[in-house]
Amino acid sequence: SDVGPTANLNTSKVSTNSMVGSFSDRVFRIKPMRQGREDNNESTHSSKTGDEYSAHRQLSPFDLVMFGIGNTIGAGIFALTGIAAQYAGPSLCVSFMISGAIAMTTAMMYAELSSRIPINGSAFSYTYVTFGELPAWVVGWSLNLRYGMSACGLARGMASYFNGLLLKFGVDVPDWMLGVKVFGIEKCSIEAVVFLVILNLIYTRGLQESNLFNLFFTMLKLATLVLIIIIAYLKFDSDNFTPFVLEEEGGWGGTFFAASIIFYGYLGFDFITTLSPEAKNPAVNIPYAVKSSTLLCMALYFLTASSLAGMAPL
């Protein structure tokens, strides 16, 4: 009479253990890497129906570096400089170097991973290949949150700059362009939404259109920064570097605090790793572009901050 309940209990334990094991296997299963199926000029993709097709790789090392610079230079130098200068003063250039050195260590990690795992997906794919599905899921949603928050902030900044430009030319900006109330939230920007829609339309047009758009505006930003640096150094006064740190902000503590603020300005180089399927020889060119774009941005940030500090007291 005890055989039936005992057998049922053992069956239940086996079923439970099987479920736990199956769940654990699914959570920590590792994505296999496709080997030997792609070359330096062609990449293999899967369609919605599961069929595979090949696409020609188009992005050169120069294109990849321009994508890295275009996604990095922006908020760090145009928006956060004034905020960080309140804490660092003339030592702002040191703050940029500190943040750049920390960003460079991260860039070296991305460069190493992209050379060993030359597939698209950035940190999500790297985590999936090494740690498993659940950690990759967490990293993937963290990336979505970061990119979403960054896009929102930058779009809002673009709207503010656009309105400021109109005001400079004497255009009467209507109240709805300055901000509207949505679900009880004040000063929501319609322009920011329009900017995001336009950029998404350009992105979905194709790789060549996105590349040309990024190249044009990146070169425009670089030309603007070089012009600012030249003009500032022509009016350079070394006396503006005394005192070098702001004692009222904690001296060097203020410099390091400013470095934590402007680290946001170095984010963007990791976007290069998402372009692996479109890059020529990704195992070599992706790491090169990650390191080169980070070093170039660090140099531009340092020159801009030091030239502005020399031109006028910060």
Protein Blocks (a to p, Z undefined) as FASTA:
>chain_A
ZZmmmmmmmmmmmmmmmmmmmmmmmmmpccdddehkacfkbccdddfkopacddddfbdf
klmmmmmmmmmgojlmmmmmmmmmmmnmmmlmmmmmmmmmmmmmmmmmmmmmmmmmcceh
ijmlmmmmmnomklmmmmmmmmmmmmmmmmmmmmmmmmmmmmmmmmmnopacdfklnocc
eehiahiafklmmmmmmmmmmmmnomklmmmmmmmmmmmmmmmmmmmmmmmmmmgcfklm
pcfbdfknopjmmmmmmmmmmmmmmgojlmmmmmmmmpghkllmmmmmmmmmmmmmmmmm
mmmmmmmmmmpcZZ
